[in-house]
Amino acid sequence: MANLEVTRAKRLDQKVVELFPMLSRAFAAKLIAEGKIRVNDEVEVKPGYKLRTADTVTVEYSPAEEVSVPEIELEILYEDDNCIVINKPVGVLSHSKGAYNPEATVATWLRSRLHGLAGERGGIVHRLDRATSGVMICAKNPEALSWLQKQFSQRRVKKTYNAVIRGKLSPEAAVIDMPIERNPKAPATFRVGLQGKHAITKYDALEVGNNYSLVKLQPETGRTHQLRVHLAHLGHPIIGDTFYQGEPAERLYLHAVSLEVTLPTSHERKVFETSLPAVFRQKVKL
């Protein structure tokens, strides 16, 4: 149990997260709905309840009640005082999805390196899907986070992926310029749609086999599931992407092979690269 006196007006769920930075707003709302939060000794069940100065918030929660988050090892490609670049393995989340999650993520691995950043997304500049592997840059402090996120939002970061798809693209090199919107029939997925957000992907066929092709993908925009949606719309979904009608496989055949970015410390433009997993080329030869 913890008590906190309010020093300035704020939403109740925000104040709970302030007291327990490892929790998400969604998990704080869950605690509130369960009646585990009291304001001035009265149970409050509305996450958006507006606190007043001098209110006392009591939280009936202890992090020790939760299963401890396991430690993981991630391959470091580069590190300085402001940022760190890793090779994210397939199967690891970039950060927790919302409610308290005892699963190890890139964000939980980062915590011991952070200064002035907290929460479930602390240090996360951009996200790779759980099923996607490859180069990922993270920030260690608020200044570096702002510096890097600004580059992503202004499209000054160059991202290159490799993917294995079914069949052969025609033409073998082109630019896909198709807007992407959430699919109302399956809200967890996206689709190409006229009401969607602007999305551009450059592609080049690197290797073409009898049944599969290895392609290079360079997204100019950063829409959720952009590469997966664009390729599926062309009728060549990524192998292993069963979310978008892809052929079932032991993994999603999508890997972030390189990332070009300007570093916050030296302001030097750098390209970070990882090797393509051997199974990608092995699949193309089948």
C-alpha positions in Angstrom: 0.0 0.0 0.0 1.2 3.5 -0.8 0.0 7.0 0.0 0.6 10.1 -2.1 -0.5 13.7 -1.4 -1.5 15.6 -4.5 0.5 18.8 -5.1 -1.3 19.8 -8.3 -4.5 18.9 -10.2 -4.2 15.7 -12.2 -6.3 12.7 -13.4 -6.4 9.9 -10.9 -4.9 7.3 -13.3 -2.0 9.7 -14.0 -1.3 10.0 -10.3 -1.2 6.2 -9.9 1.3 5.9 -12.7 3.3 8.7 -11.1 3.5 6.6 -7.9 4.3 3.4 -9.8 6.1 4.3 -13.0 6.4 0.7 -14.1 2.6 0.5 -14.6 0.7 1.5 -17.6 -2.3 3.9 -17.6 -4.4 0.9 -18.6 -3.3 -1.2 -15.6 -3.8 1.9 -13.3 -7.4 2.1 -14.6 -7.8 -1.6 -13.8 -6.7 -1.1 -10.2 -9.1 1.9 -9.9 -12.1 -0.2 -11.4 -11.3 -2.9 -8.8 -11.7 -0.5 -6.0 -8.0 -0.6 -4.9 -7.6 3.2 -5.1 -9.0 5.6 -2.5 -9.1 9.4 -2.5 -9.2 10.9 0.9 -10.2 7.4 2.3 -13.1 7.1 -0.1 -13.0 4.5 -2.9 -12.9 6.1 -6.4 -13.7 4.0 -9.4 -13.3 6.6 -12.2 -9.9 6.7 -13.9 -10.5 10.3 -15.1 -11.5 11.6 -11.7 -10.0 15.1 -11.3 -7.8 15.3 -8.2 -7.5 18.5 -6.3 -4.5 20.0 -4.5 -4.0 18.4 -1.0 -6.1 15.3 -1.9 -4.5 12.1 -0.6 -4.4 9.1 -2.9 -4.1 5.6 -1.3 -3.1 2.7 -3.6 -3.6 -0.9 -2.4 -1.0 -2.4 -4.7 2.5 -3.8 -4.2 4.8 -4.6 -7.2 6.1 -7.5 -5.1 2.7 -9.2 -5.7 3.5 -9.5 -9.4 5.7 -12.1 -11.0 9.2 -10.7 -11.5 10.2 -9.8 -15.1 12.8 -12.2 -16.3 16.1 -10.9 -17.5 17.1 -11.2 -21.2 20.2 -10.6 -23.2 20.1 -8.6 -26.4 22.8 -8.1 -28.9 24.2 -4.6 -28.7 25.4 -3.1 -32.1 26.3 0.4 -30.7 26.1 2.2 -27.4 27.0 5.7 -26.0 25.8 7.9 -23.2 22.6 8.9 -25.0 21.4 5.9 -27.1 21.8 2.2 -27.7 21.3 0.2 -30.9 20.3 -3.4 -30.7 19.5 -6.4 -32.9 16.1 -7.3 -31.6 15.4 -11.0 -31.8 12.1 -12.4 -33.2 9.6 -13.1 -30.4 10.5 -10.2 -28.2 8.1 -7.3 -27.7 9.4 -3.7 -28.0 7.3 -2.8 -25.0 4.3 -4.0 -23.0 0.9 -3.8 -24.7 -0.9 -2.1 -21.8 -1.8 -3.9 -18.6 1.0 -4.9 -16.3 2.9 -7.6 -18.1 5.6 -9.7 -16.4 7.1 -10.6 -19.9 10.6 -9.4 -20.7 10.6 -6.7 -23.4 13.1 -4.4 -25.0 11.8 -1.7 -22.6 12.3 -3.8 -19.5 15.9 -4.7 -20.7 16.5 -0.9 -21.1 15.4 0.2 -17.6 18.8 -0.1 -15.9 20.3 2.2 -18.6 17.8 5.0 -18.5 18.1 8.4 -16.9 14.9 10.5 -16.5 12.7 8.1 -18.5 10.2 5.6 -17.0 7.1 3.7 -17.8 6.3 0.8 -20.0 7.7 2.6 -23.1 10.7 4.2 -21.4 13.5 4.7 -24.0 11.5 3.3 -26.9 12.0 5.5 -30.0 10.3 3.3 -32.5 8.7 -0.1 -32.5 9.4 -3.4 -34.2 6.6 -6.0 -34.1 7.1 -9.0 -31.8 7.5 -11.2 -34.9 10.0 -8.8 -36.6 13.7 -9.0 -35.9 16.5 -6.6 -36.6 18.0 -3.1 -36.0 16.3 -1.0 -33.3 17.6 2.2 -31.7 16.6 3.3 -28.2 17.2 6.5 -26.1 18.7 6.7 -22.6 17.4 10.1 -21.6 14.6 12.5 -22.5 16.8 14.8 -24.7 18.0 11.8 -26.8 14.4 10.5 -27.0 13.2 13.8 -28.4 16.1 14.1 -30.8 15.6 10.6 -32.3 11.8 10.7 -32.4 11.9 14.0 -34.3 13.9 12.3 -37.0 11.4 9.5 -37.3 8.4 11.9 -37.4 10.1 14.1 -40.0 11.1 11.0 -42.1 14.8 11.7 -41.8 15.6 8.1 -40.8 16.3 5.6 -43.5 15.0 2.1 -42.7 15.7 -1.0 -44.8 14.0 -4.4 -44.4 14.4 -7.7 -46.1 11.4 -10.1 -46.4 10.6 -13.4 -48.1 7.3 -13.4 -50.0 5.4 -16.0 -52.0 5.8 -15.8 -55.7 7.4 -13.1 -57.8 6.7 -9.3 -57.8 6.0 -7.7 -61.1 7.7 -5.3 -61.8 10.7 -6.4 -59.8 11.3 -2.9 -58.5 8.6 -0.2 -57.8 7.1 2.2 -55.3 3.9 1.3 -53.5 1.9 4.4 -52.8 -1.3 3.3 -51.1 -3.1 4.7 -48.0 -3.5 2.4 -45.0 -6.5 2.4 -42.7 -7.7 0.3 -39.8 -9.9 -2.6 -40.9 -13.3 -2.2 -39.3 -14.1 -5.8 -39.8 -11.0 -6.9 -37.8 -9.9 -3.9 -35.7 -6.5 -5.5 -34.8 -5.5 -5.3 -38.5 -5.1 -2.7 -41.2 -5.8 -2.6 -44.9 -5.3 -0.4 -48.0 -8.2 2.1 -48.1 -9.1 5.4 -49.6 -9.8 6.9 -46.1 -6.4 5.8 -44.8 -3.2 7.6 -44.0 -0.6 8.3 -46.7 1.8 5.3 -46.9 4.8 4.8 -49.3 7.0 1.7 -49.6 9.9 1.2 -52.1 10.7 -2.4 -53.0 13.4 -4.3 -55.0 13.5 -8.0 -55.7 16.9 -9.3 -54.5 16.6 -13.0 -55.2 13.8 -14.9 -57.0 13.4 -18.7 -56.5 10.9 -21.2 -57.8 8.3 -20.5 -55.1 9.6 -17.5 -53.1 11.3 -14.2 -53.5 13.7 -12.2 -51.2 12.8 -8.5 -51.4 14.3 -5.3 -50.1 11.8 -2.9 -48.5 12.3 0.8 -47.7 9.3 2.4 -46.1 9.2 6.2 -46.5 6.4 6.4 -44.0 5.9 4.6 -40.7 2.3 3.3 -40.6 1.5 0.3 -38.4 2.0 -3.0 -40.3 2.8 -0.9 -43.4 5.1 -3.4 -45.1 2.9 -6.3 -44.3 -0.3 -4.6 -45.5 1.3 -3.3 -48.8 2.7 -6.7 -49.8 -0.5 -8.5 -48.9 -2.5 -6.1 -51.0 -0.3 -6.9 -54.0 -1.1 -10.6 -53.5 2.4 -11.4 -52.1 2.1 -11.6 -48.3 5.2 -12.1 -46.3 5.8 -15.7 -45.4 4.7 -16.4 -41.8 2.3 -13.4 -41.7 -0.9 -15.3 -41.0 -2.4 -12.0 -39.9 -2.5 -10.9 -43.5 -3.1 -14.2 -45.4 0.6 -15.2 -45.4 1.7 -18.8 -45.6 2.2 -20.3 -42.1 5.9 -20.7 -41.1 8.1 -21.0 -38.0 8.5 -17.2 -38.0 7.6 -14.0 -39.8 10.1 -13.6 -42.6 10.6 -9.8 -42.0 14.0 -8.5 -40.7 15.2 -4.9 -40.3 18.6 -5.1 -41.9 19.7 -1.5 -41.5 18.9 1.8 -40.0 20.5 5.2 -41.0 20.1 7.9 -38.4 21.9 11.0 -37.0 23.2 10.3 -33.5 22.2 12.7 -30.6 25.7 12.6 -29.1 28.0 13.4 -32.0 25.4 14.5 -34.6 27.1 12.1 -36.9 25.1 10.3 -39.6 25.5 6.6 -39.0 24.3 3.4 -40.7 23.7 0.4 -38.4 23.4 -3.1 -40.0 22.6 -6.7 -39.0 23.1 -9.9 -40.9 20.1 -11.4 -42.6 19.1 -14.6 -40.8 20.2 -17.7 -42.8 16.7 -19.1 -42.9 15.6 -16.3 -45.3 17.9 -17.4 -48.1 17.3 -21.0 -47.4 13.5 -20.4 -47.8 14.0 -18.8 -51.2 15.9 -21.8 -52.5 13.0 -24.2 -51.7 
